[in-house]
Every structure is written in structure tokens, then in C-alpha cells.
């Protein structure tokens, strides 16, 4: 299993998704599953992305531009290492505050 730290976020593995035609989606795109461990709670999530998009991200493309098809909470996990639940626990109430 690969263990790599990228911009302070530990990517604990790159794996291929189960239940798909090997490592491709239905449109013929090669896929990576990026296993990322939350730095707050330790929960591990696997985020499936297209290889070509992963390579763009590693070359400096912003995560929202590289992976527009991924939920914003999981893009944040890739950026900060904080899972959606922990992010909401820390900051969820601030988004609704009017001032």
C-alpha cells in the first residue's frame, strides 16, 4: 500500500474501485481510488477519480477544477485532510450565521 503525504494530507493508498470494469468507468476513463485518512477522527475514505484528472491535480490544477464531479466535502478532504463530518462539526454553524 502506498503511503504518501501531499500538501500535508496523508494519502494512505491508491487503489482501484470494486464493482467496475477493472479500473475504468463506463466511459472508458481509467480510475484511481485515493484512500485518505481524516486527520481529526481517523476515518478513512476512498475517493474515486479519473487518472487524467488526478495527474492534473498533481501538476497544480485546483481541486475544484480537477474534480468538479466530486462532492465539495470530499474535495475538502483532499485539500485539508478533514472529512465532511468533522468539517461540519467544526464550522457548520458559521455558514448559517448572517453576521
Backbone torsions as a table, in degrees:
resi	resn	phi	psi	omega
1	UNK	NA	134.8	177.6
2	UNK	-73.9	137.6	170.5
3	UNK	-132.8	118.1	-172.9
4	UNK	-143.8	141.4	175.4
5	UNK	-104.4	122.4	-179.7
6	UNK	-122.3	116.1	-178.6
7	UNK	51.0	41.8	176.6
8	UNK	81.3	-3.2	179.3
9	UNK	-104.8	126.3	179.8
10	UNK	-81.6	115.8	173.0
11	UNK	-93.6	109.4	-173.3
12	UNK	-86.5	-2.2	175.7
13	UNK	176.8	154.1	168.6
14	UNK	-119.0	114.6	-175.9
15	UNK	-127.9	165.3	179.3
16	UNK	-101.0	143.7	-175.2
17	UNK	-68.1	148.3	175.8
18	UNK	-87.4	155.1	173.9
19	UNK	79.1	5.1	177.6
20	UNK	-113.0	167.2	179.1
21	UNK	-67.1	83.2	-175.6
22	UNK	57.0	-114.2	-174.8
23	UNK	-115.3	35.7	-179.7
24	UNK	-131.9	149.8	174.1
25	UNK	-87.3	-176.5	-177.1
26	UNK	-67.5	-12.6	-179.5
27	UNK	-102.2	8.4	177.8
28	UNK	85.2	8.9	178.2
29	UNK	-84.2	132.3	176.4
30	UNK	-70.6	138.0	-175.5
31	UNK	-116.6	148.9	166.7
32	UNK	-114.8	146.9	165.7
33	UNK	-108.5	117.3	-179.6
34	UNK	-97.6	116.0	177.4
35	UNK	-90.1	120.2	-176.7
36	UNK	-124.4	132.9	-179.8
37	UNK	-98.5	127.8	178.6
38	UNK	-65.5	131.3	-179.3
39	UNK	-75.3	-13.8	-178.8
40	UNK	-91.8	-53.6	-173.7
41	UNK	-107.3	-13.3	179.5
42	UNK	85.4	-1.4	179.4
43	UNK	-66.5	141.7	178.9
44	UNK	-104.3	133.0	176.8
45	UNK	-120.8	148.9	174.6
46	UNK	-113.8	123.3	-178.7
47	UNK	-112.6	119.9	-178.2
48	UNK	-91.1	126.8	-178.9
49	UNK	-135.2	158.3	174.9
50	UNK	-74.1	137.5	-178.5
51	UNK	-55.1	-44.0	-177.9
52	UNK	-62.5	-34.6	178.4
53	UNK	-73.1	-38.4	176.7
54	UNK	-60.1	-43.2	179.5
55	UNK	-63.6	-39.3	176.6
56	UNK	-61.7	-42.6	179.8
57	UNK	-63.1	-42.7	179.3
58	UNK	-66.0	-23.8	178.7
59	UNK	-87.4	-2.1	174.5
60	UNK	116.9	-2.8	176.4
61	UNK	-65.1	136.5	178.6
62	UNK	-59.8	144.7	-174.4
63	UNK	-57.7	-37.4	-179.6
64	UNK	-69.5	-25.9	177.1
65	UNK	-84.8	-35.1	179.7
66	UNK	-73.2	-36.7	-174.3
67	UNK	-128.5	61.1	-178.8
68	UNK	-64.5	-17.6	-178.3
69	UNK	-86.5	-3.1	178.6
70	UNK	-96.3	138.5	175.8
71	UNK	-53.6	141.3	-176.0
72	UNK	-59.3	-32.3	178.2
73	UNK	-63.8	-36.4	179.3
74	UNK	-81.6	-26.0	170.8
75	UNK	-65.7	-39.1	176.7
76	UNK	-62.1	-37.8	176.2
77	UNK	-58.6	-41.1	177.6
78	UNK	-66.0	-34.4	-177.9
79	UNK	-77.3	-53.6	-169.6
80	UNK	-106.7	-13.6	-175.9
81	UNK	79.0	17.8	-179.8
82	UNK	-112.7	122.1	-177.6
83	UNK	-69.7	161.5	-178.4
84	UNK	-56.0	-40.4	-179.6
85	UNK	-64.4	-47.4	-179.4
86	UNK	-65.2	-37.9	177.6
87	UNK	-60.6	-46.6	178.5
88	UNK	-63.9	-38.8	177.8
89	UNK	-61.7	-37.1	-178.3
90	UNK	-81.8	-40.8	-169.1
91	UNK	-125.5	-2.1	-173.5
92	UNK	-55.1	-39.5	-178.2
93	UNK	-71.8	-22.2	-177.1
94	UNK	-74.0	-28.7	-178.0
95	UNK	-66.8	-29.1	-177.0
96	UNK	-89.7	-11.3	-178.9
97	UNK	-70.1	132.1	-177.5
98	UNK	-80.4	-30.7	177.5
99	UNK	-146.8	NA	NA
